[in-house]
Amino acid sequence: MNRYEVINILVELAGPLGPYGILENRLEATSNWHKTLDLESLDVLLDILLNPPSEKEISKIPEYFEGEIVEALTSVGKRDIANFLKKIEFMLHIKQARPVMIDVIGGLRSQEGILLLEFLLEKDDLTDDELMRLTGALAETEGLKAQELLKKMNVLFSNRSHNVQEEIETWLKYFSEKT
């Protein structure tokens, strides 16, 4: 699939129900499309993330466009998590791609992904949005390492917004009640 085809599918899936009519049909169409994605599609998806569509390519980016990219990348990643993580690791160093990649790694729900997320705690340029996403990604992954990193985040980012602190503390409480 080329860039143009992938963008058109993402726009259709992210936009109003349109020709699919009902949510169940949309979910089935999304699932069927994800099954067709391969490594070549991964390169196209990463390119779209780094070089979002222009007005020339589409007139308006739908509200859920980013969410569709996250779902598509996560779907590809689940097929071979170790190789996928090696291929996308560099994207965490690119500020513009980092939020989406945090969501993707969280969506993999893989202990291997936690190691990539851990290095982000050393970054001093994380936004509150990225911290919220990182908290969510660790919560999705669960496990002792995720809990350890959430505790570390609670200390490292104690000076951040109330929302960030509340999110971290909520998940720490959840995990402590679960054990």
Steps between C-alpha positions, in 0.01 A plus 500: 500500500627845419478818708195631314304178551588479869408865561163451331424194712607678820285802413200277431544307824559814706211694355125473549347155448428584136453197274555253784178623660524329836779457751520121470565533126768761568671275753492208257641718220778621730584146608506377141729785394738437791538140383635625165773715655858379462851639544465712188185648651694568820744719309210688341327548839822631657545736206146632546568552870818694427356682197127551565277533196486842343190685384595385152465137608181550704287803567469443875658259745222328695495530877590133560773474236777460758302228677471305177877521449553374856266205441659412166855514638400299806340238278819463297713496815308219668601260224870511591550719805878465535579593140234770495649667809846495341360661188310779677739575789649802321153658483504563877785744440290705259293748699214514249462120490558429869138531626367257240784255555437500877138407430605231253749341741237505776252339262740211444466415871846350487761484771760553225345837426549619856876513444450751220262706711738500796760708320241779467521560875846644442368761256454850634279621218193279552173687480210437735320331211795264449513426873128419502548271201805339661302435817223341294745291299660363817158431650397307188814291515470427872756281677753574772728704272208724397411556866864578581511760222173656613647538849810657348282736294311599814825628649664638184196694385357611834528861386284449189134580453232372735360284217832321450539434872141385533536258206818346642353469849178348367690221326730443795194463723340262248807278494540502879135394544541231235785326684 
